[in-house]
Amino acid sequence: MSQTRAMSFVEAVANILMGYGIALATQLMVFPLFGLAATLRDNLLIGAIFTLVSLTRSYLLRRLFNALSVVQDLRS
């Protein structure tokens, strides 16, 4: 059974939201190690940008693998 586009999107969003907190905490710890000074607002914005990129990537990969699964099912 294939996954709907809506459920692919919901799965991607859930995955990204769970990782966002970890990513933000990581930025707050790692940036200073490299001498990067960023305000909390900056960190939130940087995290949001990378989150949108990650969400798009996750969704597109999910759709690609779903399409490959459908093609494989048709060949069987």
N, C-alpha and C positions, 0 to 999 in steps of 0.2 A: 504494500500500500504506500502510495507516495504522499508526501507532506504538502499541504496547501501553502501558497505564497504567504498567506496571513500567519499561519503557524510558524513558517520559517522566520518571518519577521519577529514574532513574539519570542521565539527561542533566541534569536540574535540579540534582541533588546535585553532579555533576562541575563544572558551571558555577559554583555557589555556592562550593564549596571552593577553586576556583582564584582566585576573587575575594576570598575571606576574607583571605588574606595581604596583598593589595594594600590592602584596606580598613583592616586593622589598622595597617599602616605609615602610611597616610594619616591616620588618627586621631592616631597618635603625633606626626605632624608638624603637623597643622592645629589640634588642640585648644589647644596652647600659644599659637598665633598669636591666638586669641580669648580668652586668659586663662583657659581651662578647665584646671583641674588634675585629672587622673585618673591613678590608679595603673595599673600594667600589668594587675592583676586587673580593675579597673573597665573598662579598654579591652577586655579579652578578653570580659567579660560584655556590654558594650554591642555589641560586634561579633557575639556569639552571638545576641543578640536580633534585631538587624537581619538577620542571616543567616537565621534562621527565617522572618522576614517575607518576605525575598527568595525563599527556597526555595518558600514557599507561593505567592507571586505567580507565579513562573516556572512552577511545576507547573500552576496553574490556567489561565494563559494558553496553555500548550502544549496542555492538554486542550481549551480553547475552540477554538483554531485547528485542532486535529485534528477536532473535531466539525464545524466549518464545512467542512473539506475533505471529510468523509464526506457531508454534505448536498449539496455541490457535485457530488460523484461520482454521487450518486443522481439528480440532475437531468440528468446528461449521458446 
